[in-house]
Amino acid sequence: MNPAIAKKKIPLLDLAAIHAPLREEILGEIARVVDSQKFIMGDDVKQLEQLVAQYTGTRFAVGCASGSDALFLALLAAGVGPDDRVLTTPYSFFATAGAISRAGAVPVFADIEPGTYNIDAAKACHALERDPSIKAVIPVHLFGACADMDPILDVAKRQGCAVIEDGAQSIGAEYKGRKAQSMGDIGCISFFPSKNLGGFGDGGMVTTNDEGLARKLAALRVHGSLKKYYHEWVGINSRLDTLQAAVLKVKFRYLDEWTAGRQRNAEHYHRLLGGKSLPLSLPAPMPWQTRHVYNQFVVRCKDRDGLKAWLQENGVGTEVYYPLSLHLQPCFKDLGYVEGDFPESEKASHETLALPVHSAMSVDDIEYVCDLIHDFRSSLQGVH
Ligand SMILES: *Cc1c(COP(=O)(O)O)cnc(C)c1O
């Protein structure tokens, strides 16, 4: 890199820059809730539920305490219990498989597609057909792009298997014109601060078009009670804080603008890095994709750790999502999986790197990152 170019600092996510223009507005909302002294549920939660239901094209949305709880509540609502088997991807945040175990069920996996990192629909269908007793399937819309849902929905419907979408990273994403979180029986959203719609702490939501499931989900988050002190089911305490809902309502108004910024930045990356002989591959285009919301922009590089260190040295924050596949996690040792069981997932865990793509980045910032990546190539070719 030209030494005359001043070093920049580009964090993976710059919440300070994103929140700065909203500071007064959000503080006003927080003061309003504090003055009301009403901290549990209430109108703010209801309003956010309505906004999210509308936005995801679903009839019902139910706030809860986190994306992890959203998954757990969804499994409970779908009737998943001890020793049931639930199919998912080995390449996701831990919560996807953790929720299955928390429900007493057994996670089973189908490998991912190497280009999109999402569950391979053909393999998922094959696993479902081989074991029709599988009670539910959790496709994850990873990094902001939908999994190939149609084949999975088809087989699941035929076999009476529930479909729970893990949309923690994909609020606003679309698949063939349909919204993420509206295609399966239940959709799960996370409001963790680093998600595209993040609160000032933990939060989550479940969505559904089924009135019976909505009623059950709303009960399960308050210990399974439809009427105070009378319990239909054994649920958990997992409510969305009023304060979080108030903050999220403000941020929700900017979500599409932020998403457009992420998409613009992703386009710049494709333009500046695509078609060059770089030792790295870009996210694969998805033929069915109609809206990718780029919660992460993930590239693949054989010398991933070298690239990460090089970018770090030059002020660019990156992250590895995820360094260890779920089937190889120590806590799942008893499931009996070994290295080699899901080779695409394992390979991805060694090669992927998330570059900053957040909406507060300028075109200059993207160019800076791309220049560094071009220089990384020269250093590789020069030295090795
Ligand atoms: C973040 C995330 C979750 C969990 O959400 P929390 O709100 O952090 O509990 C679940 N699944 C995926 C794919 C995620 O990225």
The ligand as an ORCA input file, in Angstrom:
! r2SCAN-3c Opt
* xyz 0 1
  C     -27.378    -14.050     17.167
  C     -27.882    -15.359     16.733
  C     -28.728    -16.135     17.534
  C     -29.024    -15.820     18.963
  O     -29.507    -14.562     19.220
  P     -29.276    -13.877     20.655
  O     -30.224    -12.735     20.605
  O     -27.855    -13.477     20.720
  O     -29.646    -14.866     21.695
  C     -29.243    -17.307     17.001
  N     -28.938    -17.716     15.766
  C     -28.110    -17.015     14.967
  C     -27.837    -17.514     13.596
  C     -27.549    -15.825     15.431
  O     -26.717    -15.141     14.639
*
